[in-house]
Amino acid sequence: MEYEVVIGLEVHAELSTKTKIYCGCSTEFGGAPNTHCCPVCTGMPGALPVLNEKVVEYAVKAGLATGCTIARESKQDRKNYFYPDTPRAYQISQFDLPLCEHGKIDINTDGLEKTIGITRIHIEDDAGKLAHDNYTGGTLVDLNRAGVPLIEIVSEPDMRSAAEAVAYVEKLKGILEYIGVSDCKMQEGSLRADVNLSLRPVGSEKFGTRTETKNLNSFRAIARSIEFEIARQKEVLESGGTVYQETRRWDDEKGEGYAMRTKEEAHDYRYFPEPDLMPIRLSEEYIHHIEEHLPELPESRKARYMNELGLPEYDAGILTSSKHLSDFFEAATAACGNAKAVSNWIMVDIIRVARELGVEYDALPFTPVQLAGLIKLIDNGTISSKIAKEVFEEMVNTSKDPEKIVEEKGLVQISDESAIKEVVDRIVAANPQSVADYKAGKDRALGFLVGQCMKEMKGKGNPQILNKLILEHLQ
């Protein structure tokens, strides 16, 4: 039997507020365990939460950027469950009246456009973190993360493959970065996805039994866990077994998932309105003000790069896929005025270097202005494109300005025609066979002669002048 895959995602994004959602504790990542805590976020009896207004603003921003309807009145609810990293034995979330509903995101996979619906975006507080000690068999609790503000973005079950799910999360990540509500550092858990997946016979309208794989914090993990779960469920169904609704975990090292617990339904959480927090009421003016001040979104920036800068759609799509990368491109272009050259360096070299170093584009060992300086050296004829590659690698290794590298290494391009002509005369005289081959119509012989001249000049010869003088000599 052929099966259709049905996927919906619940994406949790930590908001970039300075303090937690219901108290004044720091949200900074990486502090010593249990140092960013107070009676409120550790759930002490009698401690009362106070809602951080910035959390509401950021959630509304996310809703507007994804085409959601913003609720003029919403509330917060207690979601009751026990887990060791949840000190109160409940989470403050939103149940039936979320802040944002009925949005959408457009994705592109294999050249095909598709719209993925967003059911809702709501605010909630994060749980703490458990550290399992494999040596002693014990578990430690770090409550620094408890109370860090989250938005949960719940999609419709509109995705049909791992590729579509990854494209959706990539697009969502880009939007959240552009509007500045989350740093989306997946390696730090700032953005993580839960995958709800089921199979149904092709042509069937009825959904199959779904499983939920929790806390996937990389695009690779999302794709691999989906492929694994598709294969697992298919094997269960084809052998006559039953797929059970359950919560699952993904082991990225082993490349396999495993069952964690039976999946709860809403009634299992015994939701009820949070008695310590007032309803959230938003005025039309408040929402309109946030909408007016939304920054430029990825799709708009991509269109601008194509229409105003003349970049190909593929290049513009890559450049705007990350706000850090797009900001790097804009700063370098502003400094040198050569958008196409900046784009070429980014597409070929800078993306490679960022991957090799494992850093974001705002943490590269050189600045956009330094890249612009390198491009200016090429454009004004100071160095050749070949020498520029050598200078670029030195910039990566030392963070030095390109002008200083060129000066220290004596890499200034030779453009003196008389000096180049001496080399050309010597190389042509030493290679009569290549001259005869060129005159016999073998164009590759010209490339050989140019290469020999460049070798003689240690790559410093101006290629335009060099080609001109060789052709003049041969003709």
Secondary structure, 3 states (H helix, E strand, C coil): CCEEEEEEEEEEEECCCCECCCCCCECCCCCCCCCCCCCCCCCCCCCCCCCCHHHHHHHHHHHHHCCCEECCEECCEEEECCCCCCCCCEEEECCCCCCEEEEEEEEEECCEEEEEEEEEEEEEECCCEEEECCCCCCEEEECCCCCCEEEEEEECCCECCHHHHHHHHHHHHHHHHHCCCCCCCHHHCCEEEEEEEEEEECCCCCCCCCEEEEEECCHHHHHHHHHHHHHHHHHHHHCCCCCCCEEEEEECCCCEEEEEEECCCHHHHCCEECCCCCCEECCHHHHHHHHHCCCCCHHHHHHHHHHHHCCCHHHHHHHCCCHHHHHHHHHHHHHHCCHHHHHHHHHHHHHHHHHHHCCCHHHCCCCHHHHHHHHHHHHCCCCCHHHHHHHHHHHHHHCCCHHHHHHHHCCCCECCHHHHHHHHHHHHHHCHHHHHHHHCCCCHHHHHHHHHHHHHCCCCECHHHHHHHHHHHHC
